[in-house]
Amino acid sequence: MSKLARAQRDRVPESRYAFPDAQKEPLNDAAHVRNAGARFNQVKDVTDTEGDEAWKRIQSDAKTFGVEMNEQSWRELSHHAKI
């Protein structure tokens, strides 16, 4: 997965982030969707509600980009207490 340069990141609409208010975890392609799922537990300072909403966005974009996800909820991830 390539890292987004600051200029590229600035062009990503808020709706394309798992956590749009904080602009965390862009969901602009399959690689970034996989990364967002894998790094979900590393995002700090978000509420359970924000986590639920972000997970829905990740799942939706996973379907869009053909990314298989086994978990139905972020709470199924190990160490989910970090959120």
Beta strands, then each sheet from edge to edge (+ up, - down):
strand 1: 17-19
strand 2: 24-26
sheet 1: 1+ 2-
end
